């Protein structure tokens, strides 16, 4: 398979991951956190679709890892970068296992405990994902602005995960950390996805 086709596959997979993650996180997980019992008992099908969306992010994360490796396998950092992304996907898959259990629970404390376990495992995975993004920025090189945002996103993922575990009052700064992670991540990764779709794998790129 040529690099152009691989780039399109990676770009489409990135878009799928983005929309699946937005739905699973902001429409499902946040609903569980804000109204645990009501969401689990009255909107359990939405929760189940949210779990499926998380699974899809893992599946397409593996697809992206494979496609990017095939595109950039000549680069000496490509294997290392792929390993870190695969580590993130594997850890994310483990995290998703905690959510189906929450559907069967009937107390607020138990449901939120499962969500906490999910978030802790997910945060660990994001640390490795941050390393992957930093390596990926070195691998792609150009466009330089996209590489820069990927580097910033990777650094912020690592800082945010570390802050969760180091700062006893992380919640007081949670909104700040969220913005510091979300902005470079969305700009960098979505720009990279669009670049892959439009220009990736072409001879002049």
TIVO-686235 format. One record per residue (C-alpha): residue number from 0; residue in three letters; y, z, x. Coordinates in nm, 2 decimals. Layout:
BEGIN
@n=NUM	res=ALA	yy=Y	zz=Z	xx=X $
...
END
This chain:
BEGIN
@n=0	res=UNK	yy=0.00	zz=0.00	xx=0.00 $
@n=1	res=UNK	yy=0.34	zz=-0.10	xx=0.14 $
@n=2	res=UNK	yy=0.62	zz=0.14	xx=0.20 $
@n=3	res=UNK	yy=0.83	zz=0.00	xx=-0.09 $
@n=4	res=UNK	yy=0.56	zz=0.08	xx=-0.34 $
@n=5	res=UNK	yy=0.51	zz=0.42	xx=-0.19 $
@n=6	res=UNK	yy=0.88	zz=0.49	xx=-0.21 $
@n=7	res=UNK	yy=0.89	zz=0.41	xx=-0.58 $
@n=8	res=UNK	yy=0.59	zz=0.63	xx=-0.64 $
@n=9	res=UNK	yy=0.76	zz=0.92	xx=-0.46 $
@n=10	res=UNK	yy=1.09	zz=0.86	xx=-0.64 $
@n=11	res=UNK	yy=0.93	zz=0.85	xx=-0.98 $
@n=12	res=UNK	yy=0.72	zz=1.16	xx=-0.90 $
@n=13	res=UNK	yy=1.04	zz=1.34	xx=-0.80 $
@n=14	res=UNK	yy=1.20	zz=1.26	xx=-1.13 $
@n=15	res=UNK	yy=0.89	zz=1.38	xx=-1.32 $
@n=16	res=UNK	yy=0.90	zz=1.71	xx=-1.12 $
@n=17	res=UNK	yy=1.27	zz=1.76	xx=-1.19 $
@n=18	res=UNK	yy=1.24	zz=1.72	xx=-1.57 $
@n=19	res=UNK	yy=0.91	zz=1.92	xx=-1.59 $
@n=20	res=UNK	yy=1.06	zz=2.20	xx=-1.38 $
@n=21	res=UNK	yy=1.38	zz=2.21	xx=-1.59 $
@n=22	res=UNK	yy=1.18	zz=2.24	xx=-1.91 $
@n=23	res=UNK	yy=0.93	zz=2.49	xx=-1.78 $
@n=24	res=UNK	yy=1.19	zz=2.71	xx=-1.62 $
@n=25	res=UNK	yy=1.50	zz=2.70	xx=-1.84 $
@n=26	res=UNK	yy=1.34	zz=2.64	xx=-2.18 $
@n=27	res=UNK	yy=1.02	zz=2.83	xx=-2.15 $
@n=28	res=UNK	yy=1.03	zz=3.09	xx=-1.87 $
@n=29	res=UNK	yy=1.38	zz=3.20	xx=-1.95 $
@n=30	res=UNK	yy=1.28	zz=3.23	xx=-2.32 $
@n=31	res=UNK	yy=0.99	zz=3.46	xx=-2.23 $
@n=32	res=UNK	yy=1.22	zz=3.68	xx=-2.01 $
@n=33	res=UNK	yy=1.49	zz=3.71	xx=-2.28 $
@n=34	res=UNK	yy=1.25	zz=3.76	xx=-2.58 $
@n=35	res=UNK	yy=0.90	zz=3.82	xx=-2.45 $
@n=36	res=UNK	yy=0.71	zz=3.91	xx=-2.77 $
@n=37	res=UNK	yy=0.90	zz=3.67	xx=-2.99 $
@n=38	res=UNK	yy=0.84	zz=3.38	xx=-2.76 $
@n=39	res=UNK	yy=0.47	zz=3.45	xx=-2.69 $
@n=40	res=UNK	yy=0.39	zz=3.52	xx=-3.06 $
@n=41	res=UNK	yy=0.61	zz=3.28	xx=-3.25 $
@n=42	res=UNK	yy=0.65	zz=2.99	xx=-3.00 $
@n=43	res=UNK	yy=0.32	zz=3.01	xx=-2.82 $
@n=44	res=UNK	yy=0.27	zz=2.63	xx=-2.83 $
@n=45	res=UNK	yy=0.60	zz=2.59	xx=-2.64 $
@n=46	res=UNK	yy=0.48	zz=2.84	xx=-2.39 $
@n=47	res=UNK	yy=0.16	zz=2.64	xx=-2.35 $
@n=48	res=UNK	yy=0.35	zz=2.32	xx=-2.29 $
@n=49	res=UNK	yy=0.56	zz=2.50	xx=-2.04 $
@n=50	res=UNK	yy=0.24	zz=2.60	xx=-1.85 $
@n=51	res=UNK	yy=0.13	zz=2.23	xx=-1.86 $
@n=52	res=UNK	yy=0.48	zz=2.13	xx=-1.73 $
@n=53	res=UNK	yy=0.43	zz=2.37	xx=-1.43 $
@n=54	res=UNK	yy=0.09	zz=2.22	xx=-1.37 $
@n=55	res=UNK	yy=0.24	zz=1.87	xx=-1.37 $
@n=56	res=UNK	yy=0.50	zz=1.98	xx=-1.11 $
@n=57	res=UNK	yy=0.21	zz=2.08	xx=-0.88 $
@n=58	res=UNK	yy=0.02	zz=1.76	xx=-0.94 $
@n=59	res=UNK	yy=0.33	zz=1.54	xx=-0.86 $
@n=60	res=UNK	yy=0.43	zz=1.76	xx=-0.57 $
@n=61	res=UNK	yy=0.10	zz=1.66	xx=-0.41 $
@n=62	res=UNK	yy=0.17	zz=1.29	xx=-0.49 $
@n=63	res=UNK	yy=0.51	zz=1.32	xx=-0.33 $
@n=64	res=UNK	yy=0.36	zz=1.49	xx=-0.02 $
@n=65	res=UNK	yy=0.11	zz=1.21	xx=0.01 $
@n=66	res=UNK	yy=0.36	zz=0.93	xx=-0.04 $
@n=67	res=UNK	yy=0.61	zz=1.07	xx=0.20 $
@n=68	res=UNK	yy=0.35	zz=1.11	xx=0.46 $
@n=69	res=UNK	yy=0.24	zz=0.75	xx=0.43 $
@n=70	res=UNK	yy=0.60	zz=0.63	xx=0.45 $
@n=71	res=UNK	yy=0.69	zz=0.84	xx=0.75 $
@n=72	res=UNK	yy=0.36	zz=0.89	xx=0.92 $
@n=73	res=UNK	yy=0.49	zz=0.74	xx=1.25 $
@n=74	res=UNK	yy=0.73	zz=1.04	xx=1.28 $
@n=75	res=UNK	yy=0.59	zz=1.33	xx=1.49 $
@n=76	res=UNK	yy=0.70	zz=1.59	xx=1.23 $
@n=77	res=UNK	yy=0.55	zz=1.41	xx=0.93 $
@n=78	res=UNK	yy=0.21	zz=1.60	xx=0.94 $
@n=79	res=UNK	yy=0.38	zz=1.94	xx=0.98 $
@n=80	res=UNK	yy=0.62	zz=1.86	xx=0.70 $
@n=81	res=UNK	yy=0.33	zz=1.75	xx=0.47 $
@n=82	res=UNK	yy=0.14	zz=2.07	xx=0.55 $
@n=83	res=UNK	yy=0.43	zz=2.29	xx=0.44 $
@n=84	res=UNK	yy=0.48	zz=2.09	xx=0.12 $
@n=85	res=UNK	yy=0.11	zz=2.12	xx=0.04 $
@n=86	res=UNK	yy=0.13	zz=2.50	xx=0.11 $
@n=87	res=UNK	yy=0.41	zz=2.52	xx=-0.15 $
@n=88	res=UNK	yy=0.20	zz=2.32	xx=-0.40 $
@n=89	res=UNK	yy=-0.11	zz=2.54	xx=-0.34 $
@n=90	res=UNK	yy=0.09	zz=2.86	xx=-0.38 $
@n=91	res=UNK	yy=0.26	zz=2.73	xx=-0.69 $
@n=92	res=UNK	yy=-0.08	zz=2.65	xx=-0.84 $
@n=93	res=UNK	yy=-0.18	zz=3.01	xx=-0.78 $
@n=94	res=UNK	yy=0.14	zz=3.13	xx=-0.95 $
@n=95	res=UNK	yy=0.07	zz=2.92	xx=-1.26 $
@n=96	res=UNK	yy=-0.26	zz=3.11	xx=-1.31 $
@n=97	res=UNK	yy=-0.06	zz=3.42	xx=-1.41 $
@n=98	res=UNK	yy=0.11	zz=3.25	xx=-1.71 $
@n=99	res=UNK	yy=-0.19	zz=3.17	xx=-1.94 $
@n=100	res=UNK	yy=-0.28	zz=3.54	xx=-1.92 $
@n=101	res=UNK	yy=0.07	zz=3.63	xx=-2.06 $
@n=102	res=UNK	yy=0.00	zz=3.43	xx=-2.37 $
@n=103	res=UNK	yy=-0.28	zz=3.68	xx=-2.46 $
@n=104	res=UNK	yy=-0.07	zz=3.99	xx=-2.41 $
@n=105	res=UNK	yy=0.10	zz=4.19	xx=-2.69 $
@n=106	res=UNK	yy=0.35	zz=4.42	xx=-2.52 $
@n=107	res=UNK	yy=0.68	zz=4.35	xx=-2.36 $
@n=108	res=UNK	yy=0.59	zz=4.54	xx=-2.04 $
@n=109	res=UNK	yy=0.27	zz=4.35	xx=-1.99 $
@n=110	res=UNK	yy=0.42	zz=4.01	xx=-2.05 $
@n=111	res=UNK	yy=0.72	zz=4.08	xx=-1.82 $
@n=112	res=UNK	yy=0.48	zz=4.21	xx=-1.55 $
@n=113	res=UNK	yy=0.30	zz=3.87	xx=-1.55 $
@n=114	res=UNK	yy=0.63	zz=3.69	xx=-1.53 $
@n=115	res=UNK	yy=0.72	zz=3.91	xx=-1.23 $
@n=116	res=UNK	yy=0.40	zz=3.83	xx=-1.06 $
@n=117	res=UNK	yy=0.46	zz=3.46	xx=-1.12 $
@n=118	res=UNK	yy=0.81	zz=3.48	xx=-0.98 $
@n=119	res=UNK	yy=0.70	zz=3.67	xx=-0.67 $
@n=120	res=UNK	yy=0.43	zz=3.42	xx=-0.58 $
@n=121	res=UNK	yy=0.66	zz=3.13	xx=-0.66 $
@n=122	res=UNK	yy=0.93	zz=3.27	xx=-0.43 $
@n=123	res=UNK	yy=0.68	zz=3.28	xx=-0.14 $
@n=124	res=UNK	yy=0.60	zz=2.92	xx=-0.21 $
@n=125	res=UNK	yy=0.96	zz=2.82	xx=-0.21 $
@n=126	res=UNK	yy=1.00	zz=2.97	xx=0.14 $
@n=127	res=UNK	yy=0.75	zz=2.72	xx=0.27 $
@n=128	res=UNK	yy=0.91	zz=2.44	xx=0.06 $
@n=129	res=UNK	yy=1.24	zz=2.52	xx=0.24 $
@n=130	res=UNK	yy=1.08	zz=2.46	xx=0.57 $
@n=131	res=UNK	yy=0.94	zz=2.13	xx=0.44 $
@n=132	res=UNK	yy=1.29	zz=2.02	xx=0.33 $
@n=133	res=UNK	yy=1.44	zz=2.10	xx=0.67 $
@n=134	res=UNK	yy=1.17	zz=1.90	xx=0.85 $
@n=135	res=UNK	yy=1.20	zz=1.62	xx=0.59 $
@n=136	res=UNK	yy=1.57	zz=1.59	xx=0.67 $
@n=137	res=UNK	yy=1.49	zz=1.55	xx=1.03 $
@n=138	res=UNK	yy=1.23	zz=1.29	xx=0.95 $
@n=139	res=UNK	yy=1.44	zz=1.06	xx=0.72 $
@n=140	res=UNK	yy=1.75	zz=1.09	xx=0.94 $
@n=141	res=UNK	yy=1.95	zz=0.85	xx=0.72 $
@n=142	res=UNK	yy=2.13	zz=0.85	xx=0.48 $
@n=143	res=UNK	yy=2.29	zz=1.13	xx=0.68 $
@n=144	res=UNK	yy=2.46	zz=1.29	xx=0.37 $
@n=145	res=UNK	yy=2.12	zz=1.32	xx=0.19 $
@n=146	res=UNK	yy=1.96	zz=1.46	xx=0.51 $
@n=147	res=UNK	yy=2.24	zz=1.72	xx=0.53 $
@n=148	res=UNK	yy=2.19	zz=1.84	xx=0.17 $
@n=149	res=UNK	yy=1.82	zz=1.86	xx=0.22 $
@n=150	res=UNK	yy=1.87	zz=2.08	xx=0.53 $
@n=151	res=UNK	yy=2.12	zz=2.30	xx=0.34 $
@n=152	res=UNK	yy=1.87	zz=2.32	xx=0.04 $
@n=153	res=UNK	yy=1.59	zz=2.42	xx=0.27 $
@n=154	res=UNK	yy=1.79	zz=2.69	xx=0.45 $
@n=155	res=UNK	yy=1.91	zz=2.83	xx=0.11 $
@n=156	res=UNK	yy=1.55	zz=2.84	xx=-0.03 $
@n=157	res=UNK	yy=1.44	zz=3.04	xx=0.27 $
@n=158	res=UNK	yy=1.75	zz=3.27	xx=0.26 $
@n=159	res=UNK	yy=1.71	zz=3.33	xx=-0.12 $
@n=160	res=UNK	yy=1.34	zz=3.42	xx=-0.09 $
@n=161	res=UNK	yy=1.42	zz=3.66	xx=0.20 $
@n=162	res=UNK	yy=1.70	zz=3.81	xx=0.00 $
@n=163	res=UNK	yy=1.47	zz=3.88	xx=-0.29 $
@n=164	res=UNK	yy=1.25	zz=4.09	xx=-0.07 $
@n=165	res=UNK	yy=1.51	zz=4.25	xx=0.16 $
@n=166	res=UNK	yy=1.80	zz=4.33	xx=-0.07 $
@n=167	res=UNK	yy=1.73	zz=4.63	xx=-0.30 $
@n=168	res=UNK	yy=2.01	zz=4.52	xx=-0.53 $
@n=169	res=UNK	yy=1.94	zz=4.15	xx=-0.53 $
@n=170	res=UNK	yy=2.02	zz=4.12	xx=-0.90 $
@n=171	res=UNK	yy=2.38	zz=4.20	xx=-0.83 $
@n=172	res=UNK	yy=2.41	zz=3.88	xx=-0.63 $
@n=173	res=UNK	yy=2.15	zz=3.68	xx=-0.82 $
@n=174	res=UNK	yy=2.40	zz=3.43	xx=-0.98 $
@n=175	res=UNK	yy=2.56	zz=3.36	xx=-0.64 $
@n=176	res=UNK	yy=2.22	zz=3.29	xx=-0.47 $
@n=177	res=UNK	yy=2.12	zz=3.07	xx=-0.77 $
@n=178	res=UNK	yy=2.43	zz=2.86	xx=-0.72 $
@n=179	res=UNK	yy=2.38	zz=2.84	xx=-0.34 $
@n=180	res=UNK	yy=2.02	zz=2.72	xx=-0.39 $
@n=181	res=UNK	yy=2.07	zz=2.50	xx=-0.70 $
@n=182	res=UNK	yy=2.37	zz=2.29	xx=-0.58 $
@n=183	res=UNK	yy=2.23	zz=2.16	xx=-0.25 $
@n=184	res=UNK	yy=1.88	zz=2.13	xx=-0.39 $
@n=185	res=UNK	yy=1.98	zz=1.93	xx=-0.69 $
@n=186	res=UNK	yy=2.22	zz=1.71	xx=-0.50 $
@n=187	res=UNK	yy=1.99	zz=1.66	xx=-0.20 $
@n=188	res=UNK	yy=1.66	zz=1.61	xx=-0.38 $
@n=189	res=UNK	yy=1.78	zz=1.40	xx=-0.67 $
@n=190	res=UNK	yy=1.99	zz=1.18	xx=-0.43 $
@n=191	res=UNK	yy=1.68	zz=1.14	xx=-0.22 $
@n=192	res=UNK	yy=1.47	zz=1.05	xx=-0.53 $
@n=193	res=UNK	yy=1.73	zz=0.79	xx=-0.63 $
@n=194	res=UNK	yy=1.75	zz=0.65	xx=-0.28 $
@n=195	res=UNK	yy=1.37	zz=0.62	xx=-0.27 $
@n=196	res=UNK	yy=1.37	zz=0.43	xx=-0.60 $
@n=197	res=UNK	yy=1.66	zz=0.19	xx=-0.50 $
@n=198	res=UNK	yy=1.63	zz=0.15	xx=-0.13 $
@n=199	res=UNK	yy=1.33	zz=0.33	xx=0.01 $
@n=200	res=UNK	yy=1.08	zz=0.12	xx=0.20 $
@n=201	res=UNK	yy=1.30	zz=-0.19	xx=0.21 $
@n=202	res=UNK	yy=1.32	zz=-0.36	xx=0.55 $
@n=203	res=UNK	yy=1.69	zz=-0.30	xx=0.59 $
@n=204	res=UNK	yy=1.64	zz=0.08	xx=0.53 $
END
